[in-house]
Amino acid sequence: MTTSVWTTATSKIESNGHVIIFRYIRDFGKDFDRLDNPIRVIIAWKYDSETGMPGADVREWMDSTEDALKLAVEEDEFASLVLVSTGENLREWTYYARSGDEFMVRLNKALGGRPKVPVNIHIGEDSQWATFDEFRRRVRE
């Protein structure tokens, strides 16, 4: 199985000069099948910052949370992280998974025993990957 290729893009908010950084999969591995992951899971973490970007402590907490989730939901290809956006006091992770219920079981197991993370989780059916495809249409490469 070939590995997915990640890349980044940025967007600048003209009104305040803040930047949003997007990290996303540009090319999926050749054996990847979107139909295996019909459920979209968006994890949103709001934070306070003058610059719109998380401070070092919050960023490290976010990174360790992402690492814990990777081990819980991606190792057996149950879910795929496809997009991470950071800026304007919000980090969002967009996953596509086999099941929303099972994703939550794995998330709770992965984050159990750790400080409670201040996130909102939105789960919905998106078998056509419309959310991700709309993002990709708007990115200039």
N, C-alpha and C positions, 0 to 999 in steps of 0.2 A: 504494500500500500504506500502510495506517495504522500508526502506531507503537504499540508496546506501552506500557502504563502501569504504572510501577513504584510501589511503596509500601513502607512499613516497618511492622514490628510488633516488640514487645519481650516478653520473658518474664523474670520475676524468679525466681531460685532462692531459695526461702524460707530454706533452711538457712544460706546465707552472704551473702545480699543481692546476689549478683552478677546481672548482667543479660546476657541474650543478645539480640542485635539481629538481626532478620531483614529482609532486603531482598529483595523478590520481585515477580514480575509479577502484578499484580492483574487486568489486562485485556489480552488479546492483540490485536494488530491484526486487522482484519476478514478479511484474506486469509491469516492464519496457519492452517496445518493441522498438527496434532499428528502425524498419520500420517507426515509427512515425516521425523520424528525419533524413531524407535522405541528408540534406545539411550540409556540413562541413564549419565552419567559423573559421578561424585562425586570431587572433588579435596579432600582433607583435609590441612590444615596445622596441626600441633600446635605450640604455643609455650608458654613459661613466663611467668607473670605473677601477681603477688599479687592483682590486681583481677579477673583472668579475661579482661581485654581486652589486646590487643597494645600494646606500647609504640610510640612514634612511629616509630622506625626500622623496626621489623618491619611496622607498618601501611603505611608508605610502600613497602616491598619488596613486600608483598602487593598493594597497589594497582597498582604498576608491572607486576607479574606478570599481574594481571587485564587491564590495558590491552593487554599484549602478546598475551595469549590472544584478546582480543576481535578484534584485527586478523587473527589467524590462523584463527579458527574461525567467526566470526559474519558477516564481511563479505559472503560469498556465500550466506548463510543455510544453511550447512552444519550449524551447531549453534546452539542458543539457550541462553544463560544464563538460568535461570528463578528461582533462589533462591541467596542468599548468607546464611550465618549466621555470626555472630561472637560469641564469648563462651565462658566456661569453658575457656579455653586452647585453643580450636579454632576455625579458620575453615574452613568448607566451602562450596565452589561446586558447585551442581548444574546440570549441562548436560543437554540432550537433543540427540542428534546422529544423523546418517544412518548412521554407521559408527564402531564403537569403534576399529578398526585405523587408519582414516584420522584419527580424532581424535588418536590418539597420534602419528602422523606429523606432524600440524600442530602439536601441542603441543611436540614435540621441536625442530621447526624454529623455532618462535616463541621458545623459551627457550634455544636453542643460543647459546653465546657469552656467556651471562649467568651470574651466580653460581648454583650448583645450589640449587634450591628444595627445602626439606625436606617433601615431600608424599607422601602415599599416594593412589593412584588406584584407584577401584573402578568397573568397567564391567560393565553387565549389560543384558539385554533388558528393556524396560519400555514396550512399545508402547501400553499403556493409561494410561501416566503415573500409575501407582498411588502412587508415592512423592510426587510433587508434589501430587496430589489429596488424599492423606492429610494432608499439611501444611496445605493450604488448608482442609480440614474443621475442623482444630483451631484456626485463627486466628479470633479475634473481631474483627470490623471495626466 
